[in-house]
Amino acid sequence: MWIAKDWKEYEVLDASGGEKLERWGSYILLRPDPQVLWHTEKSAPEWNALNAHYHRSSKGGGEWEFFDLPQNWLLHYRELTFRLQPFAFKHTGVFPEQAVNWDWFGEKIRAAKKAQPEREIKVLNLFAYTGGATLAAALAGAAVTHVDASKGMVTWAKENAALSGLADAPIRYIVDDCVKFVEREIRRGNRYDAVIMDPPSYGRGPKGEIWKIEEQIHSLVQLTAQVLKEEPLFFLLNSYTTGLQPALLSYLLGTELRRFHGCITSSEIGLPVRESGLILPCGASGRFEADTL
């Protein structure tokens, strides 16, 4: 398992009974997590010091119960800064487990730039959310095209870039359906050194287009492979869907990227739990990386 263990301001304090107890900077949040199937003693003192609790509804969705939490606050990871805000569907604006991937591809970009200082590393980030991967790639020296169907998420990503000192970084922000954008890039002949893809299990595009990952992920990987340069640097595919196991991500990448020279690995990604010493599973990632720079 690839573990995001280098956070200083975030940690999973404990997990029991379908919920995870987290520290986000100075604030303690309790949120549901379907992976927490075990019941252990809730001995951590933070169980009784909550700033907010997200209650899942039996009818689907849920709502926040706030005790003492600001409307938004800041969180840092290495040189990056993120604005956090609790919003619908229990999220805060950052998926901390993805830091293990940020570190991985950041090293790939830096190594490529060191080997060829004049080389422009063009990265396409699809389903780019509030910009965690975009900022990590830009900080490493890449020129990033950030694509998300939500105008609000793209605006939030721009704010995070400014907070991280990357307001003037070569980032192109696009509000669009990811599939349609990739199709246009193919027609335009635009090519990229790397792709980051973090699709939701289910979603809708700006015009109501329905996205179901199990039905469309293969065709999207197949399509997106066409915007890669002849010698791509990497391709990262993430999944939070239980049915898409690491091996399946490897098969998808192996099938569609077999013409390129490189290796493919996949694994679960996770976060350490302070009280129990367990690792909380948080999805899976598949990685293609070039054999050489």
C-alpha positions in Angstrom: 0.0 0.0 0.0 1.2 3.5 -0.8 0.7 5.6 2.4 0.4 9.3 2.7 2.4 9.6 5.9 4.2 13.0 5.6 1.4 15.4 6.6 2.2 17.7 9.5 -1.1 19.4 9.9 -3.5 16.6 9.1 -3.9 13.1 10.6 -6.5 10.4 11.2 -6.6 10.3 14.9 -8.9 7.2 15.2 -11.5 5.2 13.3 -14.3 3.1 14.6 -18.0 2.2 13.8 -18.1 3.6 10.3 -16.5 7.0 11.2 -13.0 8.5 11.1 -11.8 11.1 13.6 -9.5 13.6 11.9 -7.4 16.6 12.8 -7.4 19.3 10.1 -4.9 21.8 11.4 -6.4 23.0 14.7 -9.8 21.5 14.2 -11.3 18.1 14.9 -13.8 16.7 12.4 -15.7 13.4 12.5 -16.9 12.1 9.2 -18.4 8.8 7.9 -16.1 6.4 6.1 -17.5 3.2 4.5 -14.1 1.4 4.9 -14.3 1.6 8.7 -16.1 -1.7 9.3 -14.5 -2.4 12.7 -15.6 -1.3 16.2 -12.8 -0.4 18.6 -12.8 1.5 21.9 -13.0 5.2 21.4 -10.2 6.1 23.8 -8.8 9.1 22.0 -9.7 12.3 23.9 -10.5 14.1 20.6 -13.8 12.0 20.3 -15.1 14.4 23.0 -13.6 17.6 21.4 -15.3 17.8 18.1 -15.5 21.0 16.0 -17.8 19.5 13.5 -19.6 16.2 12.8 -21.0 15.0 9.5 -24.1 12.8 10.0 -25.0 10.5 7.1 -28.7 10.2 6.4 -30.4 6.9 6.0 -32.0 8.3 2.9 -28.7 9.2 1.3 -26.5 12.3 1.7 -26.3 13.9 5.1 -25.5 17.2 6.9 -22.9 18.8 9.0 -23.4 19.6 12.7 -21.1 22.4 13.7 -19.8 23.1 17.2 -16.9 25.5 16.8 -15.6 25.7 13.3 -14.8 28.7 11.1 -16.4 29.0 7.7 -13.0 28.3 6.2 -9.4 27.9 7.3 -6.0 27.0 5.8 -4.0 23.7 5.7 -0.5 23.2 4.5 1.4 20.3 2.9 5.1 21.0 2.2 5.1 24.2 0.2 1.4 24.1 -0.7 -1.5 25.9 1.0 -5.1 24.9 0.7 -8.3 26.7 1.8 -10.6 24.3 3.5 -14.3 24.5 3.8 -16.9 21.9 4.8 -19.5 21.4 2.1 -22.0 18.9 0.9 -21.2 15.2 0.7 -18.9 15.5 3.8 -15.9 16.9 1.9 -13.5 19.7 2.9 -11.7 20.5 -0.3 -8.7 18.2 0.0 -8.2 14.5 -0.2 -5.1 14.0 2.0 -4.3 10.5 0.8 -3.5 11.9 -2.6 -0.3 13.5 -1.2 1.5 10.2 -1.7 0.8 10.6 -5.5 1.7 14.3 -5.4 5.1 13.3 -4.0 5.6 10.6 -6.6 4.9 12.6 -9.7 6.6 15.6 -8.3 9.8 13.6 -8.2 9.2 12.5 -11.8 8.8 16.0 -13.0 11.8 17.4 -11.1 14.0 14.6 -12.4 12.9 15.2 -15.9 13.6 19.0 -15.6 17.0 18.3 -14.0 18.0 16.1 -16.9 16.6 18.6 -19.5 16.3 22.0 -18.0 14.8 23.6 -21.1 12.2 20.9 -21.5 8.6 22.0 -21.0 6.7 19.3 -19.1 3.0 19.5 -20.1 0.6 17.8 -17.6 -3.1 17.3 -18.2 -5.1 17.0 -14.9 -8.6 15.7 -15.5 -11.4 15.9 -12.8 -9.0 18.3 -11.2 -11.2 19.4 -8.3 -9.6 22.1 -6.0 -6.2 21.7 -7.5 -4.1 19.6 -5.2 -2.4 17.6 -8.0 -2.3 20.7 -10.2 -0.4 22.7 -7.6 2.0 19.8 -6.8 2.8 19.4 -10.5 3.2 23.2 -11.1 5.4 23.5 -8.0 7.7 20.7 -9.5 8.1 22.7 -12.7 5.3 21.5 -15.0 2.9 23.5 -17.2 -0.5 22.2 -16.2 -3.9 22.1 -17.9 -6.5 21.9 -15.1 -9.9 20.6 -16.2 -13.0 20.3 -14.1 -16.7 20.5 -14.9 -17.5 22.7 -11.9 -16.8 26.4 -12.2 -16.8 26.6 -8.4 -14.1 24.0 -8.1 -12.0 25.7 -10.7 -12.3 29.1 -8.9 -11.3 27.3 -5.6 -8.3 25.9 -7.3 -7.2 29.3 -8.5 -7.5 30.5 -4.9 -5.3 27.7 -3.7 -2.8 28.5 -6.3 -2.6 32.1 -5.1 -2.3 31.0 -1.5 0.6 28.7 -2.5 2.5 31.4 -4.3 1.6 29.9 -7.7 -0.8 32.5 -9.0 1.6 33.2 -11.9 2.5 29.6 -12.5 1.8 28.2 -16.0 -1.6 26.7 -15.2 -4.4 26.8 -17.7 -7.8 26.5 -16.0 -10.6 24.9 -18.0 -14.3 24.5 -17.0 -15.5 21.7 -19.2 -16.7 18.1 -19.5 -13.4 16.1 -19.4 -14.4 13.7 -22.2 -15.4 16.5 -24.6 -12.2 18.5 -23.7 -10.0 15.5 -24.5 -11.8 15.0 -27.8 -11.1 18.6 -28.8 -7.5 18.3 -27.7 -7.1 15.3 -30.0 -8.6 17.2 -32.9 -6.4 20.2 -32.2 -3.3 18.1 -32.1 -2.3 19.1 -28.6 -0.1 16.5 -26.8 1.0 16.1 -23.2 3.9 14.6 -21.4 1.7 13.3 -18.5 -1.9 12.7 -17.5 -3.4 12.8 -14.0 -6.9 11.4 -13.9 -9.0 11.4 -10.7 -12.6 10.6 -11.9 -15.5 10.4 -9.5 -17.6 7.3 -9.1 -20.6 9.3 -10.3 -21.0 12.8 -11.6 -22.6 15.2 -14.0 -21.0 17.5 -16.5 -21.9 21.2 -16.9 -24.8 20.4 -19.2 -26.1 17.4 -17.2 -23.9 14.8 -18.8 -23.9 11.6 -16.6 -20.7 10.0 -15.7 -20.5 6.4 -14.2 -17.0 5.3 -13.7 -17.6 1.5 -14.2 -19.2 2.2 -17.5 -16.9 4.8 -18.9 -13.4 4.6 -17.4 -12.0 2.2 -20.0 -13.2 4.4 -22.9 -11.8 7.5 -21.2 -8.3 6.0 -20.6 -8.4 4.8 -24.2 -9.3 8.3 -25.4 -6.9 10.1 -23.2 -4.0 7.9 -24.3 -4.3 9.6 -27.6 -3.1 13.0 -26.2 0.1 11.6 -24.9 3.4 12.4 -26.6 5.4 9.6 -28.1 7.6 9.3 -25.0 5.3 10.2 -22.1 6.6 10.8 -18.6 3.8 9.3 -16.5 0.0 8.5 -16.4 -1.7 8.4 -13.0 -5.2 6.9 -12.7 -7.1 7.1 -9.4 -10.2 5.4 -8.2 -12.4 5.6 -5.1 -14.8 3.0 -6.3 -14.6 -0.3 -4.4 -15.1 -2.4 -7.5 -12.1 -1.0 -9.3 -9.3 -2.8 -7.5 -5.6 -2.0 -8.1 -5.1 -4.9 -10.5 -7.9 -3.6 -12.7 -6.3 -0.2 -12.9 -3.1 -2.0 -14.0 -5.0 -3.9 -16.7 -6.6 -0.7 -18.0 -3.3 1.2 -18.2 -1.5 -1.9 -19.6 -4.0 -2.4 -22.3 -4.1 1.2 -23.5 -0.5 2.3 -22.9 1.3 -0.8 -24.2 2.8 1.0 -27.1 4.8 3.2 -24.8 8.1 2.2 -23.1 7.6 2.1 -19.3 6.4 0.1 -16.4 3.0 0.0 -14.7 2.3 -0.5 -11.0 -0.8 -0.2 -8.9 -1.7 -0.3 -5.2 -4.2 0.8 -2.6 -3.5 4.2 -1.1 -4.1 4.9 2.6 -3.6 7.0 5.6 -2.1 6.0 9.0 -4.4 5.9 12.0 -2.7 7.3 15.1 -4.5 5.4 17.9 -4.6 1.9 16.4 -1.6 1.9 14.1 -3.8 0.6 11.3 -3.8 2.0 7.8 -7.1 3.3 6.6 -7.7 2.3 2.9 -8.6 5.3 0.8 -9.0 4.0 -2.8 -6.4 2.8 -5.3 -4.0 4.2 -7.9 -2.5 2.9 -11.0 0.8 4.4 -12.3 2.5 4.3 -15.6 6.0 5.7 -15.6 8.6 6.0 -18.4 11.6 3.6 -18.4 13.9 6.6 -18.9 13.7 10.3 -18.9 
